[in-house]
Amino acid sequence: MEKILVGLKRVVDYNVRVRVKSDGSGVETDGVKMSINPFDEIALEEALRMKERGDASEVIVVSIGATEAQQQLRTGLAMGADRAILIESSGELDPLRVARIFKALVDREDADLVLLGKQAIDDDNNQMGQMLAAIWGRPQATFASRIELNGNTARVTREVDAGLETNEIDLPGVITVDLRLNEPRYVKLPDIMKAKKKPMDVIPLAELDVEGGPAIRELTYEAPATRERGIMVDDVAGLVAALKDRGLI
């Protein structure tokens, strides 16, 4: 296998409390720590391990968004990716258009495998990987907790309600990963310095000639309702009385 394409999405760090803008137009990102989507970081770690085992020759990280996304791509390069591609876009992108952008990159790079996080922690859509596989016309395996490569096939284990399910797909293909697949490596300062010299291509979205605009538009955002304070009851009779007062029973 020659090339693995890994998607890295820039999201609000999972340790940060998300706040809605005062005008309800979106999530506040000014002065907020941004990071690689945790599922995508796991996908990159797996791609790097594949390369280290000799199963791949090159790992390419890809992000779509504003110039600031270069920060996350540089982190991916510091982890060990060979090069990066930023598709520069300032507009709204729904999962279907993102899938079309990745399909254009797959064709451009002649990728053998696309590794993605199963979902992003900002919108939780869990759609892009499946859409990409459909547009590409290639097999997919989702929610991977273990991946074994054997030539032009990949054996993927995933957790289901009844236990573990194992699927085998032919490559090229798409695999989306779950949290239990691996533990991403720690990025050291020397690796960060080396990453500054690694190549990063910045491609305007218009250059890819991807059809269509966003089919889904986000109209407004609002914070969840404040949770009411609970009450203490002394016994079961008190609990039943409190439920009756609220019309719940």
C-alpha positions in Angstrom: 0.0 0.0 0.0 1.4 3.4 -1.0 -0.7 6.2 0.5 -3.0 6.7 3.5 -5.1 9.8 3.6 -6.1 10.9 7.1 -8.7 13.6 7.9 -8.0 16.0 10.7 -10.8 18.4 11.7 -10.1 21.5 13.8 -12.6 21.5 16.7 -13.0 23.2 20.1 -10.8 21.2 22.6 -12.7 18.6 24.4 -11.6 20.0 27.8 -13.2 23.4 27.0 -16.7 24.3 28.0 -18.6 25.2 24.8 -20.3 28.6 24.8 -22.9 29.9 22.3 -22.4 33.3 20.9 -24.6 36.0 22.2 -26.4 36.5 18.9 -27.0 32.7 18.5 -25.1 32.5 15.2 -22.7 29.8 16.3 -20.3 28.5 19.0 -17.8 31.0 20.5 -14.2 30.3 19.2 -12.4 33.6 19.9 -9.7 32.9 22.5 -10.8 29.3 22.8 -8.3 26.4 22.6 -8.7 24.5 19.4 -7.4 20.9 18.8 -7.5 18.0 16.5 -10.8 16.1 16.7 -9.9 13.2 19.2 -11.3 10.5 16.9 -9.2 11.9 14.0 -6.1 11.8 16.2 -6.6 8.1 16.8 -7.0 7.6 13.0 -3.7 9.3 12.4 -2.0 7.2 15.1 -3.2 4.0 13.4 -2.0 5.3 10.0 1.5 6.0 11.5 1.6 2.5 13.1 0.8 1.0 9.7 3.6 2.9 8.1 6.0 1.9 10.9 5.1 -1.8 10.3 5.9 -1.4 6.6 2.3 -1.6 5.5 2.3 1.9 3.9 4.8 4.2 2.3 3.3 7.7 3.0 0.8 9.2 5.4 -0.9 12.4 4.3 -3.0 14.5 6.7 -5.9 16.6 5.3 -8.0 19.4 6.8 -10.7 21.7 5.4 -11.2 25.2 6.6 -9.6 28.5 7.3 -5.9 29.2 7.5 -5.9 28.6 11.3 -6.4 24.8 10.5 -2.7 24.7 9.6 -2.0 24.5 13.4 -3.7 21.1 13.6 -2.0 19.9 10.4 1.4 20.9 11.9 0.5 18.8 15.0 -0.3 15.9 12.6 3.1 16.4 10.9 4.8 16.5 14.3 3.2 13.2 15.2 4.8 11.7 12.1 2.8 12.4 9.0 4.8 12.9 5.9 3.0 15.9 4.4 -0.2 17.9 4.8 -2.9 19.4 2.6 -5.2 22.2 3.6 -8.3 22.8 1.5 -8.8 26.5 2.2 -12.5 27.4 2.7 -14.3 30.0 4.8 -17.9 29.0 4.0 -20.2 26.5 5.6 -19.6 22.8 4.6 -22.0 20.1 5.2 -20.9 16.4 5.4 -21.9 15.6 1.8 -19.7 18.4 0.4 -16.8 17.4 2.7 -17.2 13.9 1.3 -17.0 15.2 -2.2 -13.9 17.2 -1.4 -12.2 14.1 0.0 -13.2 12.1 -3.1 -11.5 14.8 -5.2 -8.3 14.4 -3.1 -8.5 10.6 -3.3 -8.5 10.9 -7.0 -5.7 13.5 -7.0 -3.5 11.5 -4.7 -4.5 8.0 -5.8 -4.9 7.0 -2.2 -5.1 3.4 -1.2 -6.8 3.9 2.2 -8.8 6.8 3.9 -8.7 6.7 7.7 -11.2 9.0 9.5 -12.5 9.4 13.0 -16.0 7.9 13.3 -17.4 11.4 14.1 -16.4 14.9 15.0 -17.1 16.1 18.6 -18.5 19.4 17.4 -21.4 18.3 15.2 -21.5 14.5 16.0 -22.9 13.8 12.5 -21.1 10.4 11.9 -21.9 10.7 8.1 -18.8 11.8 6.1 -17.0 8.5 6.0 -20.0 6.6 4.8 -20.8 9.2 2.2 -17.2 9.1 0.9 -17.4 5.4 0.5 -20.6 5.6 -1.4 -19.4 8.4 -3.7 -16.0 6.6 -4.2 -17.8 3.3 -4.9 -15.4 1.5 -2.6 -15.9 -0.7 0.6 -16.2 0.8 4.1 -15.7 -0.4 7.6 -16.9 1.8 10.5 -16.2 2.2 14.3 -13.0 0.2 14.1 -11.5 -1.0 17.4 -8.9 -3.2 15.7 -7.4 -3.1 12.1 -5.3 -5.9 10.5 -3.9 -5.4 7.1 -3.1 -8.3 4.8 -2.0 -7.2 1.3 -5.0 -5.6 -0.4 -7.5 -6.5 2.3 -8.2 -5.1 5.8 -9.8 -7.1 8.6 -11.7 -4.7 10.9 -13.1 -5.5 14.3 -15.7 -3.3 15.9 -17.8 -3.4 19.0 -21.6 -4.1 18.7 -24.3 -4.7 21.2 -23.8 -8.5 21.1 -20.0 -8.4 21.4 -17.4 -8.0 18.6 -18.1 -8.0 14.9 -15.3 -8.6 12.3 -15.5 -7.5 8.7 -13.1 -7.9 5.9 -12.9 -5.3 3.1 -10.9 -5.0 -0.1 -8.7 -2.0 -0.5 -8.8 0.8 -1.6 -11.5 1.7 1.0 -12.6 3.8 3.9 -12.2 3.0 7.6 -13.6 5.1 10.4 -12.2 4.5 13.9 -13.4 4.4 17.5 -11.8 5.4 20.7 -10.6 2.0 21.7 -8.4 1.4 18.7 -5.2 2.9 20.2 -3.7 5.7 22.3 -2.2 8.5 20.3 1.5 9.3 20.9 2.8 12.3 22.8 4.3 14.9 20.5 7.8 16.0 21.6 9.5 19.3 21.0 12.1 18.0 18.5 9.2 16.6 16.4 7.4 19.9 16.5 10.6 21.6 15.2 11.0 19.0 12.4 7.3 19.4 11.4 8.0 23.0 10.4 10.1 21.8 7.5 7.6 19.2 6.2 5.6 20.1 3.1 2.1 21.6 3.4 0.0 22.3 0.3 -2.7 25.0 0.6 -5.3 24.5 -2.1 -8.3 26.9 -2.6 -11.5 25.0 -2.5 -12.5 26.4 -6.0 -9.5 24.7 -7.5 -11.0 21.3 -6.8 -14.2 22.1 -8.7 -16.4 20.3 -6.2 -20.1 20.6 -7.1 -22.8 22.1 -5.0 -23.0 24.2 -1.9 -24.2 23.2 1.6 -27.5 21.2 1.5 -27.9 21.8 5.2 -27.7 25.3 6.8 -27.5 25.9 10.6 -29.9 28.7 11.4 -29.5 29.3 15.1 -27.7 28.0 18.1 -28.9 28.0 21.7 -27.5 26.7 25.0 -29.4 23.8 26.6 -32.0 24.7 29.2 -30.7 25.2 32.7 -31.3 22.1 34.8 -33.7 22.6 37.7 -32.4 22.1 41.2 -33.3 18.7 42.7 -35.1 18.1 46.0 -34.5 15.7 48.8 -37.2 13.3 50.0 -37.2 11.3 53.2 -38.9 8.2 52.0 -40.7 6.5 49.2 -44.0 8.2 50.2 -42.3 11.6 49.9 -41.0 10.6 46.4 -44.4 9.5 45.3 -46.0 12.8 46.6 -43.3 14.9 44.8 -44.0 13.1 41.5 -47.7 13.6 41.9 -47.2 17.3 42.6 -45.4 17.6 39.2 -48.1 15.6 37.4 -45.7 12.8 36.5 -47.8 10.1 38.0 
